[in-house]
Amino acid sequence: MTAADTTLLTRQREMLLQKLDEFERTNKALRRLLREQQATEVLEIVIFSFEIYLFWQLEVKPHCSQP
């Protein structure tokens, strides 16, 4: 292997390591965003369910003032 080949391989290795590092950072950020999005969706479902429950409680239960 010539010195030029070694230099080329070294440069390619460095570029691949940089791309791997960028991929890992992007992957970590996307996973965090996905967790946040899922948490938001779960919270919205819980709030909606609670609103339905409250509405049902107000509509179904008889009022105390009625005989």
PQR file of N, CA, C, O and H, with PARSE charges and radii, in Angstrom:
ATOM      1  N   MET A   1       0.845  -1.176   0.000 -0.4000 1.5000
ATOM      2  CA  MET A   1       0.000   0.000   0.000 -0.0000 2.0000
ATOM      3  C   MET A   1       0.891   1.238   0.000  0.5500 1.7000
ATOM      4  O   MET A   1       1.860   1.333   0.753 -0.5500 1.4000
ATOM      5  N   THR A   2       0.539   2.165  -0.850 -0.4000 1.5000
ATOM      6  CA  THR A   2       1.350   3.382  -0.978 -0.0000 2.0000
ATOM      7  C   THR A   2       0.947   4.396   0.085  0.5500 1.7000
ATOM      8  O   THR A   2      -0.077   4.248   0.752 -0.5500 1.4000
ATOM      9  H   THR A   2      -0.249   2.088  -1.462  0.4000 1.0000
ATOM     10  N   ALA A   3       1.758   5.409   0.225 -0.4000 1.5000
ATOM     11  CA  ALA A   3       1.464   6.489   1.171 -0.0000 2.0000
ATOM     12  C   ALA A   3       0.181   7.220   0.766  0.5500 1.7000
ATOM     13  O   ALA A   3      -0.592   7.652   1.622 -0.5500 1.4000
ATOM     14  H   ALA A   3       2.590   5.529  -0.317  0.4000 1.0000
ATOM     15  N   ALA A   4      -0.034   7.351  -0.527 -0.4000 1.5000
ATOM     16  CA  ALA A   4      -1.263   8.005  -1.008 -0.0000 2.0000
ATOM     17  C   ALA A   4      -2.484   7.174  -0.632  0.5500 1.7000
ATOM     18  O   ALA A   4      -3.512   7.727  -0.243 -0.5500 1.4000
ATOM     19  H   ALA A   4       0.594   7.000  -1.222  0.4000 1.0000
ATOM     20  N   ASP A   5      -2.380   5.838  -0.747 -0.4000 1.5000
ATOM     21  CA  ASP A   5      -3.489   4.960  -0.353 -0.0000 2.0000
ATOM     22  C   ASP A   5      -3.796   5.093   1.140  0.5500 1.7000
ATOM     23  O   ASP A   5      -4.955   5.159   1.550 -0.5500 1.4000
ATOM     24  H   ASP A   5      -1.545   5.389  -1.063  0.4000 1.0000
ATOM     25  N   THR A   6      -2.742   5.129   1.930 -0.4000 1.5000
ATOM     26  CA  THR A   6      -2.915   5.269   3.384 -0.0000 2.0000
ATOM     27  C   THR A   6      -3.573   6.599   3.722  0.5500 1.7000
ATOM     28  O   THR A   6      -4.462   6.662   4.571 -0.5500 1.4000
ATOM     29  H   THR A   6      -1.801   5.075   1.597  0.4000 1.0000
ATOM     30  N   THR A   7      -3.138   7.647   3.062 -0.4000 1.5000
ATOM     31  CA  THR A   7      -3.729   8.966   3.295 -0.0000 2.0000
ATOM     32  C   THR A   7      -5.203   8.976   2.908  0.5500 1.7000
ATOM     33  O   THR A   7      -6.040   9.515   3.632 -0.5500 1.4000
ATOM     34  H   THR A   7      -2.416   7.596   2.373  0.4000 1.0000
ATOM     35  N   LEU A   8      -5.512   8.380   1.771 -0.4000 1.5000
ATOM     36  CA  LEU A   8      -6.896   8.313   1.311 -0.0000 2.0000
ATOM     37  C   LEU A   8      -7.757   7.519   2.281  0.5500 1.7000
ATOM     38  O   LEU A   8      -8.854   7.950   2.636 -0.5500 1.4000
ATOM     39  H   LEU A   8      -4.832   7.942   1.182  0.4000 1.0000
ATOM     40  N   LEU A   9      -7.272   6.374   2.706 -0.4000 1.5000
ATOM     41  CA  LEU A   9      -8.031   5.551   3.656 -0.0000 2.0000
ATOM     42  C   LEU A   9      -8.218   6.262   4.990  0.5500 1.7000
ATOM     43  O   LEU A   9      -9.284   6.167   5.599 -0.5500 1.4000
ATOM     44  H   LEU A   9      -6.381   6.024   2.418  0.4000 1.0000
ATOM     45  N   THR A  10      -7.211   6.958   5.439 -0.4000 1.5000
ATOM     46  CA  THR A  10      -7.310   7.716   6.696 -0.0000 2.0000
ATOM     47  C   THR A  10      -8.364   8.809   6.582  0.5500 1.7000
ATOM     48  O   THR A  10      -9.162   9.013   7.496 -0.5500 1.4000
ATOM     49  H   THR A  10      -6.346   7.035   4.945  0.4000 1.0000
ATOM     50  N   ARG A  11      -8.359   9.505   5.460 -0.4000 1.5000
ATOM     51  CA  ARG A  11      -9.344  10.569   5.239 -0.0000 2.0000
ATOM     52  C   ARG A  11     -10.761   9.982   5.159  0.5500 1.7000
ATOM     53  O   ARG A  11     -11.697  10.547   5.725 -0.5500 1.4000
ATOM     54  H   ARG A  11      -7.711   9.340   4.718  0.4000 1.0000
ATOM     55  N   GLN A  12     -10.917   8.862   4.464 -0.4000 1.5000
ATOM     56  CA  GLN A  12     -12.229   8.221   4.363 -0.0000 2.0000
ATOM     57  C   GLN A  12     -12.714   7.747   5.727  0.5500 1.7000
ATOM     58  O   GLN A  12     -13.894   7.870   6.055 -0.5500 1.4000
ATOM     59  H   GLN A  12     -10.157   8.403   4.004  0.4000 1.0000
ATOM     60  N   ARG A  13     -11.793   7.205   6.517 -0.4000 1.5000
ATOM     61  CA  ARG A  13     -12.156   6.750   7.865 -0.0000 2.0000
ATOM     62  C   ARG A  13     -12.634   7.930   8.711  0.5500 1.7000
ATOM     63  O   ARG A  13     -13.648   7.828   9.401 -0.5500 1.4000
ATOM     64  H   ARG A  13     -10.834   7.105   6.250  0.4000 1.0000
ATOM     65  N   GLU A  14     -11.914   9.042   8.660 -0.4000 1.5000
ATOM     66  CA  GLU A  14     -12.306  10.224   9.424 -0.0000 2.0000
ATOM     67  C   GLU A  14     -13.688  10.727   8.993  0.5500 1.7000
ATOM     68  O   GLU A  14     -14.502  11.115   9.831 -0.5500 1.4000
ATOM     69  H   GLU A  14     -11.091   9.125   8.099  0.4000 1.0000
ATOM     70  N   MET A  15     -13.943  10.716   7.689 -0.4000 1.5000
ATOM     71  CA  MET A  15     -15.248  11.165   7.190 -0.0000 2.0000
ATOM     72  C   MET A  15     -16.356  10.230   7.658  0.5500 1.7000
ATOM     73  O   MET A  15     -17.433  10.684   8.044 -0.5500 1.4000
ATOM     74  H   MET A  15     -13.282  10.401   7.008  0.4000 1.0000
ATOM     75  N   LEU A  16     -16.097   8.937   7.627 -0.4000 1.5000
ATOM     76  CA  LEU A  16     -17.097   7.973   8.099 -0.0000 2.0000
ATOM     77  C   LEU A  16     -17.376   8.141   9.589  0.5500 1.7000
ATOM     78  O   LEU A  16     -18.524   8.046  10.023 -0.5500 1.4000
ATOM     79  H   LEU A  16     -15.222   8.568   7.314  0.4000 1.0000
ATOM     80  N   LEU A  17     -16.339   8.388  10.363 -0.4000 1.5000
ATOM     81  CA  LEU A  17     -16.528   8.610  11.797 -0.0000 2.0000
ATOM     82  C   LEU A  17     -17.330   9.884  12.064  0.5500 1.7000
ATOM     83  O   LEU A  17     -18.158   9.924  12.974 -0.5500 1.4000
ATOM     84  H   LEU A  17     -15.407   8.465  10.010  0.4000 1.0000
ATOM     85  N   GLN A  18     -17.080  10.919  11.269 -0.4000 1.5000
ATOM     86  CA  GLN A  18     -17.857  12.152  11.405 -0.0000 2.0000
ATOM     87  C   GLN A  18     -19.324  11.904  11.063  0.5500 1.7000
ATOM     88  O   GLN A  18     -20.220  12.382  11.759 -0.5500 1.4000
ATOM     89  H   GLN A  18     -16.408  10.886  10.530  0.4000 1.0000
ATOM     90  N   LYS A  19     -19.564  11.150   9.981 -0.4000 1.5000
ATOM     91  CA  LYS A  19     -20.943  10.843   9.591 -0.0000 2.0000
ATOM     92  C   LYS A  19     -21.629   9.985  10.649  0.5500 1.7000
ATOM     93  O   LYS A  19     -22.813  10.176  10.927 -0.5500 1.4000
ATOM     94  H   LYS A  19     -18.836  10.762   9.416  0.4000 1.0000
ATOM     95  N   LEU A  20     -20.905   9.052  11.234 -0.4000 1.5000
ATOM     96  CA  LEU A  20     -21.466   8.230  12.299 -0.0000 2.0000
ATOM     97  C   LEU A  20     -21.824   9.085  13.500  0.5500 1.7000
ATOM     98  O   LEU A  20     -22.891   8.912  14.090 -0.5500 1.4000
ATOM     99  H   LEU A  20     -19.944   8.897  11.009  0.4000 1.0000
ATOM    100  N   ASP A  21     -20.953   9.997  13.865 -0.4000 1.5000
ATOM    101  CA  ASP A  21     -21.226  10.891  14.984 -0.0000 2.0000
ATOM    102  C   ASP A  21     -22.458  11.750  14.705  0.5500 1.7000
ATOM    103  O   ASP A  21     -23.308  11.925  15.578 -0.5500 1.4000
ATOM    104  H   ASP A  21     -20.087  10.137  13.387  0.4000 1.0000
ATOM    105  N   GLU A  22     -22.550  12.279  13.499 -0.4000 1.5000
ATOM    106  CA  GLU A  22     -23.716  13.090  13.123 -0.0000 2.0000
ATOM    107  C   GLU A  22     -24.990  12.249  13.168  0.5500 1.7000
ATOM    108  O   GLU A  22     -26.026  12.712  13.647 -0.5500 1.4000
ATOM    109  H   GLU A  22     -21.859  12.137  12.790  0.4000 1.0000
ATOM    110  N   PHE A  23     -24.915  11.025  12.675 -0.4000 1.5000
ATOM    111  CA  PHE A  23     -26.072  10.135  12.714 -0.0000 2.0000
ATOM    112  C   PHE A  23     -26.508   9.875  14.150  0.5500 1.7000
ATOM    113  O   PHE A  23     -27.699   9.927  14.456 -0.5500 1.4000
ATOM    114  H   PHE A  23     -24.075  10.649  12.286  0.4000 1.0000
ATOM    115  N   GLU A  24     -25.551   9.594  15.033 -0.4000 1.5000
ATOM    116  CA  GLU A  24     -25.884   9.316  16.430 -0.0000 2.0000
ATOM    117  C   GLU A  24     -26.535  10.522  17.106  0.5500 1.7000
ATOM    118  O   GLU A  24     -27.489  10.369  17.869 -0.5500 1.4000
ATOM    119  H   GLU A  24     -24.583   9.552  14.784  0.4000 1.0000
ATOM    120  N   ARG A  25     -26.021  11.717  16.827 -0.4000 1.5000
ATOM    121  CA  ARG A  25     -26.618  12.925  17.414 -0.0000 2.0000
ATOM    122  C   ARG A  25     -28.021  13.153  16.874  0.5500 1.7000
ATOM    123  O   ARG A  25     -28.929  13.504  17.628 -0.5500 1.4000
ATOM    124  H   ARG A  25     -25.246  11.841  16.207  0.4000 1.0000
ATOM    125  N   THR A  26     -28.205  12.957  15.572 -0.4000 1.5000
ATOM    126  CA  THR A  26     -29.525  13.128  14.965 -0.0000 2.0000
ATOM    127  C   THR A  26     -30.502  12.091  15.501  0.5500 1.7000
ATOM    128  O   THR A  26     -31.647  12.415  15.816 -0.5500 1.4000
ATOM    129  H   THR A  26     -27.468  12.672  14.959  0.4000 1.0000
ATOM    130  N   ASN A  27     -30.057  10.864  15.603 -0.4000 1.5000
ATOM    131  CA  ASN A  27     -30.896   9.791  16.112 -0.0000 2.0000
ATOM    132  C   ASN A  27     -31.343  10.083  17.545  0.5500 1.7000
ATOM    133  O   ASN A  27     -32.511   9.897  17.887 -0.5500 1.4000
ATOM    134  H   ASN A  27     -29.127  10.601  15.347  0.4000 1.0000
ATOM    135  N   LYS A  28     -30.414  10.539  18.372 -0.4000 1.5000
ATOM    136  CA  LYS A  28     -30.735  10.868  19.760 -0.0000 2.0000
ATOM    137  C   LYS A  28     -31.759  12.000  19.827  0.5500 1.7000
ATOM    138  O   LYS A  28     -32.707  11.937  20.609 -0.5500 1.4000
ATOM    139  H   LYS A  28     -29.465  10.690  18.094  0.4000 1.0000
ATOM    140  N   ALA A  29     -31.568  13.029  19.012 -0.4000 1.5000
ATOM    141  CA  ALA A  29     -32.501  14.156  19.003 -0.0000 2.0000
ATOM    142  C   ALA A  29     -33.886  13.727  18.523  0.5500 1.7000
ATOM    143  O   ALA A  29     -34.896  14.148  19.086 -0.5500 1.4000
ATOM    144  H   ALA A  29     -30.797  13.081  18.376  0.4000 1.0000
ATOM    145  N   LEU A  30     -33.935  12.896  17.490 -0.4000 1.5000
ATOM    146  CA  LEU A  30     -35.221  12.434  16.977 -0.0000 2.0000
ATOM    147  C   LEU A  30     -35.941  11.550  17.989  0.5500 1.7000
ATOM    148  O   LEU A  30     -37.160  11.637  18.134 -0.5500 1.4000
ATOM    149  H   LEU A  30     -33.114  12.554  17.033  0.4000 1.0000
ATOM    150  N   ARG A  31     -35.201  10.711  18.679 -0.4000 1.5000
ATOM    151  CA  ARG A  31     -35.814   9.862  19.700 -0.0000 2.0000
ATOM    152  C   ARG A  31     -36.393  10.705  20.833  0.5500 1.7000
ATOM    153  O   ARG A  31     -37.469  10.405  21.351 -0.5500 1.4000
ATOM    154  H   ARG A  31     -34.210  10.641  18.560  0.4000 1.0000
ATOM    155  N   ARG A  32     -35.669  11.765  21.216 -0.4000 1.5000
ATOM    156  CA  ARG A  32     -36.177  12.669  22.259 -0.0000 2.0000
ATOM    157  C   ARG A  32     -37.461  13.348  21.792  0.5500 1.7000
ATOM    158  O   ARG A  32     -38.433  13.433  22.542 -0.5500 1.4000
ATOM    159  H   ARG A  32     -34.795  12.008  20.796  0.4000 1.0000
ATOM    160  N   LEU A  33     -37.461  13.831  20.550 -0.4000 1.5000
ATOM    161  CA  LEU A  33     -38.658  14.482  20.010 -0.0000 2.0000
ATOM    162  C   LEU A  33     -39.826  13.514  19.943  0.5500 1.7000
ATOM    163  O   LEU A  33     -40.963  13.896  20.223 -0.5500 1.4000
ATOM    164  H   LEU A  33     -36.672  13.762  19.941  0.4000 1.0000
ATOM    165  N   LEU A  34     -39.564  12.274  19.577 -0.4000 1.5000
ATOM    166  CA  LEU A  34     -40.622  11.271  19.513 -0.0000 2.0000
ATOM    167  C   LEU A  34     -41.198  11.010  20.897  0.5500 1.7000
ATOM    168  O   LEU A  34     -42.415  10.902  21.049 -0.5500 1.4000
ATOM    169  H   LEU A  34     -38.641  11.964  19.350  0.4000 1.0000
ATOM    170  N   ARG A  35     -40.342  10.908  21.906 -0.4000 1.5000
ATOM    171  CA  ARG A  35     -40.837  10.711  23.278 -0.0000 2.0000
ATOM    172  C   ARG A  35     -41.702  11.886  23.711  0.5500 1.7000
ATOM    173  O   ARG A  35     -42.753  11.696  24.324 -0.5500 1.4000
ATOM    174  H   ARG A  35     -39.354  10.996  21.783  0.4000 1.0000
ATOM    175  N   GLU A  36     -41.259  13.104  23.392 -0.4000 1.5000
ATOM    176  CA  GLU A  36     -42.047  14.291  23.750 -0.0000 2.0000
ATOM    177  C   GLU A  36     -43.391  14.282  23.035  0.5500 1.7000
ATOM    178  O   GLU A  36     -44.417  14.594  23.640 -0.5500 1.4000
ATOM    179  H   GLU A  36     -40.406  13.259  22.895  0.4000 1.0000
ATOM    180  N   GLN A  37     -43.395  13.927  21.748 -0.4000 1.5000
ATOM    181  CA  GLN A  37     -44.637  13.887  20.970 -0.0000 2.0000
ATOM    182  C   GLN A  37     -45.586  12.846  21.547  0.5500 1.7000
ATOM    183  O   GLN A  37     -46.782  13.102  21.686 -0.5500 1.4000
ATOM    184  H   GLN A  37     -42.562  13.674  21.257  0.4000 1.0000
ATOM    185  N   GLN A  38     -45.058  11.676  21.883 -0.4000 1.5000
ATOM    186  CA  GLN A  38     -45.897  10.622  22.448 -0.0000 2.0000
ATOM    187  C   GLN A  38     -46.473  11.055  23.792  0.5500 1.7000
ATOM    188  O   GLN A  38     -47.641  10.792  24.079 -0.5500 1.4000
ATOM    189  H   GLN A  38     -44.087  11.468  21.770  0.4000 1.0000
ATOM    190  N   ALA A  39     -45.667  11.711  24.613 -0.4000 1.5000
ATOM    191  CA  ALA A  39     -46.134  12.187  25.911 -0.0000 2.0000
ATOM    192  C   ALA A  39     -47.250  13.211  25.730  0.5500 1.7000
ATOM    193  O   ALA A  39     -48.233  13.200  26.470 -0.5500 1.4000
ATOM    194  H   ALA A  39     -44.718  11.924  24.380  0.4000 1.0000
ATOM    195  N   THR A  40     -47.099  14.086  24.757 -0.4000 1.5000
ATOM    196  CA  THR A  40     -48.128  15.082  24.476 -0.0000 2.0000
ATOM    197  C   THR A  40     -49.427  14.421  24.031  0.5500 1.7000
ATOM    198  O   THR A  40     -50.509  14.807  24.473 -0.5500 1.4000
ATOM    199  H   THR A  40     -46.300  14.095  24.155  0.4000 1.0000
ATOM    200  N   GLU A  41     -49.316  13.423  23.155 -0.4000 1.5000
ATOM    201  CA  GLU A  41     -50.510  12.719  22.678 -0.0000 2.0000
ATOM    202  C   GLU A  41     -51.205  11.984  23.819  0.5500 1.7000
ATOM    203  O   GLU A  41     -52.433  11.997  23.900 -0.5500 1.4000
ATOM    204  H   GLU A  41     -48.437  13.109  22.796  0.4000 1.0000
ATOM    205  N   VAL A  42     -50.443  11.349  24.695 -0.4000 1.5000
ATOM    206  CA  VAL A  42     -51.030  10.645  25.833 -0.0000 2.0000
ATOM    207  C   VAL A  42     -51.746  11.636  26.741  0.5500 1.7000
ATOM    208  O   VAL A  42     -52.858  11.368  27.195 -0.5500 1.4000
ATOM    209  H   VAL A  42     -49.445  11.338  24.629  0.4000 1.0000
ATOM    210  N   LEU A  43     -51.129  12.758  27.005 -0.4000 1.5000
ATOM    211  CA  LEU A  43     -51.754  13.779  27.845 -0.0000 2.0000
ATOM    212  C   LEU A  43     -53.049  14.282  27.221  0.5500 1.7000
ATOM    213  O   LEU A  43     -54.040  14.462  27.929 -0.5500 1.4000
ATOM    214  H   LEU A  43     -50.226  12.976  26.637  0.4000 1.0000
ATOM    215  N   GLU A  44     -53.064  14.510  25.912 -0.4000 1.5000
ATOM    216  CA  GLU A  44     -54.280  14.950  25.239 -0.0000 2.0000
ATOM    217  C   GLU A  44     -55.384  13.907  25.360  0.5500 1.7000
ATOM    218  O   GLU A  44     -56.548  14.259  25.554 -0.5500 1.4000
ATOM    219  H   GLU A  44     -52.259  14.363  25.336  0.4000 1.0000
ATOM    220  N   ILE A  45     -55.037  12.639  25.248 -0.4000 1.5000
ATOM    221  CA  ILE A  45     -56.029  11.569  25.374 -0.0000 2.0000
ATOM    222  C   ILE A  45     -56.581  11.523  26.797  0.5500 1.7000
ATOM    223  O   ILE A  45     -57.786  11.364  26.990 -0.5500 1.4000
ATOM    224  H   ILE A  45     -54.092  12.353  25.090  0.4000 1.0000
ATOM    225  N   VAL A  46     -55.714  11.659  27.782 -0.4000 1.5000
ATOM    226  CA  VAL A  46     -56.151  11.640  29.181 -0.0000 2.0000
ATOM    227  C   VAL A  46     -57.089  12.808  29.458  0.5500 1.7000
ATOM    228  O   VAL A  46     -58.131  12.634  30.091 -0.5500 1.4000
ATOM    229  H   VAL A  46     -54.734  11.789  27.625  0.4000 1.0000
ATOM    230  N   ILE A  47     -56.728  13.987  28.990 -0.4000 1.5000
ATOM    231  CA  ILE A  47     -57.575  15.166  29.209 -0.0000 2.0000
ATOM    232  C   ILE A  47     -58.916  14.990  28.514  0.5500 1.7000
ATOM    233  O   ILE A  47     -59.957  15.283  29.102 -0.5500 1.4000
ATOM    234  H   ILE A  47     -55.882  14.129  28.476  0.4000 1.0000
ATOM    235  N   PHE A  48     -58.911  14.519  27.279 -0.4000 1.5000
ATOM    236  CA  PHE A  48     -60.159  14.304  26.546 -0.0000 2.0000
ATOM    237  C   PHE A  48     -61.032  13.278  27.264  0.5500 1.7000
ATOM    238  O   PHE A  48     -62.241  13.469  27.392 -0.5500 1.4000
ATOM    239  H   PHE A  48     -58.066  14.280  26.801  0.4000 1.0000
ATOM    240  N   SER A  49     -60.425  12.197  27.729 -0.4000 1.5000
ATOM    241  CA  SER A  49     -61.177  11.161  28.437 -0.0000 2.0000
ATOM    242  C   SER A  49     -61.792  11.717  29.715  0.5500 1.7000
ATOM    243  O   SER A  49     -62.932  11.401  30.055 -0.5500 1.4000
ATOM    244  H   SER A  49     -59.443  12.041  27.625  0.4000 1.0000
ATOM    245  N   PHE A  50     -61.030  12.543  30.415 -0.4000 1.5000
ATOM    246  CA  PHE A  50     -61.545  13.142  31.641 -0.0000 2.0000
ATOM    247  C   PHE A  50     -62.706  14.090  31.331  0.5500 1.7000
ATOM    248  O   PHE A  50     -63.691  14.124  32.069 -0.5500 1.4000
ATOM    249  H   PHE A  50     -60.104  12.800  30.139  0.4000 1.0000
ATOM    250  N   GLU A  51     -62.597  14.846  30.260 -0.4000 1.5000
ATOM    251  CA  GLU A  51     -63.692  15.732  29.866 -0.0000 2.0000
ATOM    252  C   GLU A  51     -64.951  14.933  29.538  0.5500 1.7000
ATOM    253  O   GLU A  51     -66.050  15.330  29.926 -0.5500 1.4000
ATOM    254  H   GLU A  51     -61.797  14.818  29.660  0.4000 1.0000
ATOM    255  N   ILE A  52     -64.806  13.820  28.832 -0.4000 1.5000
ATOM    256  CA  ILE A  52     -65.947  12.959  28.510 -0.0000 2.0000
ATOM    257  C   ILE A  52     -66.549  12.408  29.799  0.5500 1.7000
ATOM    258  O   ILE A  52     -67.770  12.386  29.955 -0.5500 1.4000
ATOM    259  H   ILE A  52     -63.913  13.498  28.517  0.4000 1.0000
ATOM    260  N   TYR A  53     -65.701  11.966  30.716 -0.4000 1.5000
ATOM    261  CA  TYR A  53     -66.175  11.442  31.990 -0.0000 2.0000
ATOM    262  C   TYR A  53     -66.971  12.507  32.748  0.5500 1.7000
ATOM    263  O   TYR A  53     -68.056  12.226  33.258 -0.5500 1.4000
ATOM    264  H   TYR A  53     -64.709  11.984  30.589  0.4000 1.0000
ATOM    265  N   LEU A  54     -66.437  13.724  32.820 -0.4000 1.5000
ATOM    266  CA  LEU A  54     -67.152  14.799  33.526 -0.0000 2.0000
ATOM    267  C   LEU A  54     -68.486  15.102  32.850  0.5500 1.7000
ATOM    268  O   LEU A  54     -69.500  15.283  33.524 -0.5500 1.4000
ATOM    269  H   LEU A  54     -65.556  13.953  32.406  0.4000 1.0000
ATOM    270  N   PHE A  55     -68.484  15.156  31.540 -0.4000 1.5000
ATOM    271  CA  PHE A  55     -69.725  15.409  30.810 -0.0000 2.0000
ATOM    272  C   PHE A  55     -70.736  14.307  31.107  0.5500 1.7000
ATOM    273  O   PHE A  55     -71.913  14.589  31.334 -0.5500 1.4000
ATOM    274  H   PHE A  55     -67.660  15.009  30.993  0.4000 1.0000
ATOM    275  N   TRP A  56     -70.288  13.062  31.106 -0.4000 1.5000
ATOM    276  CA  TRP A  56     -71.165  11.936  31.379 -0.0000 2.0000
ATOM    277  C   TRP A  56     -71.726  12.029  32.791  0.5500 1.7000
ATOM    278  O   TRP A  56     -72.904  11.750  33.018 -0.5500 1.4000
ATOM    279  H   TRP A  56     -69.332  12.833  30.922  0.4000 1.0000
ATOM    280  N   GLN A  57     -70.887  12.420  33.731 -0.4000 1.5000
ATOM    281  CA  GLN A  57     -71.337  12.550  35.116 -0.0000 2.0000
ATOM    282  C   GLN A  57     -72.421  13.622  35.246  0.5500 1.7000
ATOM    283  O   GLN A  57     -73.378  13.448  36.000 -0.5500 1.4000
ATOM    284  H   GLN A  57     -69.931  12.647  33.546  0.4000 1.0000
ATOM    285  N   LEU A  58     -72.276  14.699  34.533 -0.4000 1.5000
ATOM    286  CA  LEU A  58     -73.263  15.778  34.611 -0.0000 2.0000
ATOM    287  C   LEU A  58     -74.562  15.407  33.907  0.5500 1.7000
ATOM    288  O   LEU A  58     -75.636  15.815  34.348 -0.5500 1.4000
ATOM    289  H   LEU A  58     -71.498  14.840  33.920  0.4000 1.0000
ATOM    290  N   GLU A  59     -74.485  14.654  32.843 -0.4000 1.5000
ATOM    291  CA  GLU A  59     -75.664  14.298  32.056 -0.0000 2.0000
ATOM    292  C   GLU A  59     -76.422  13.100  32.625  0.5500 1.7000
ATOM    293  O   GLU A  59     -77.651  13.072  32.560 -0.5500 1.4000
ATOM    294  H   GLU A  59     -73.612  14.322  32.485  0.4000 1.0000
ATOM    295  N   VAL A  60     -75.741  12.142  33.164 -0.4000 1.5000
ATOM    296  CA  VAL A  60     -76.372  10.886  33.558 -0.0000 2.0000
ATOM    297  C   VAL A  60     -76.921  10.937  34.968  0.5500 1.7000
ATOM    298  O   VAL A  60     -78.013  10.425  35.214 -0.5500 1.4000
ATOM    299  H   VAL A  60     -74.743  12.166  33.217  0.4000 1.0000
ATOM    300  N   LYS A  61     -76.214  11.527  35.884 -0.4000 1.5000
ATOM    301  CA  LYS A  61     -76.661  11.532  37.274 -0.0000 2.0000
ATOM    302  C   LYS A  61     -77.860  12.467  37.450  0.5500 1.7000
ATOM    303  O   LYS A  61     -77.855  13.589  36.944 -0.5500 1.4000
ATOM    304  H   LYS A  61     -75.327  11.943  35.684  0.4000 1.0000
ATOM    305  N   PRO A  62     -78.887  12.002  38.169 -0.5600 1.5000
ATOM    306  CA  PRO A  62     -80.053  12.871  38.408  0.2800 2.0000
ATOM    307  C   PRO A  62     -79.687  14.005  39.360  0.5500 1.7000
ATOM    308  O   PRO A  62     -78.828  13.870  40.231 -0.5500 1.4000
ATOM    309  N   HIS A  63     -80.364  15.112  39.160 -0.4000 1.5000
ATOM    310  CA  HIS A  63     -80.141  16.258  40.032 -0.0000 2.0000
ATOM    311  C   HIS A  63     -80.822  16.027  41.366  0.5500 1.7000
ATOM    312  O   HIS A  63     -81.887  15.410  41.409 -0.5500 1.4000
ATOM    313  H   HIS A  63     -81.062  15.222  38.451  0.4000 1.0000
ATOM    314  N   CYS A  64     -80.244  16.500  42.445 -0.4000 1.5000
ATOM    315  CA  CYS A  64     -80.778  16.285  43.792 -0.0000 2.0000
ATOM    316  C   CYS A  64     -82.084  17.048  44.014  0.5500 1.7000
ATOM    317  O   CYS A  64     -82.878  16.640  44.862 -0.5500 1.4000
ATOM    318  H   CYS A  64     -79.379  17.001  42.410  0.4000 1.0000
ATOM    319  N   SER A  65     -82.332  18.112  43.305 -0.4000 1.5000
ATOM    320  CA  SER A  65     -83.516  18.938  43.517 -0.0000 2.0000
ATOM    321  C   SER A  65     -84.777  18.315  42.929  0.5500 1.7000
ATOM    322  O   SER A  65     -85.879  18.765  43.242 -0.5500 1.4000
ATOM    323  H   SER A  65     -81.687  18.443  42.616  0.4000 1.0000
ATOM    324  N   GLN A  66     -84.647  17.303  42.096 -0.4000 1.5000
ATOM    325  CA  GLN A  66     -85.814  16.650  41.513 -0.0000 2.0000
ATOM    326  C   GLN A  66     -86.334  15.578  42.439  0.5500 1.7000
ATOM    327  O   GLN A  66     -85.544  14.856  43.047 -0.5500 1.4000
ATOM    328  H   GLN A  66     -83.752  16.937  41.843  0.4000 1.0000
ATOM    329  N   PRO A  67     -87.707  15.450  42.571 -0.5600 1.5000
ATOM    330  CA  PRO A  67     -88.263  14.423  43.457  0.2800 2.0000
ATOM    331  C   PRO A  67     -88.056  13.020  42.939  0.5500 1.7000
ATOM    332  O   PRO A  67     -88.473  12.057  43.583 -0.5500 1.4000
TER
END
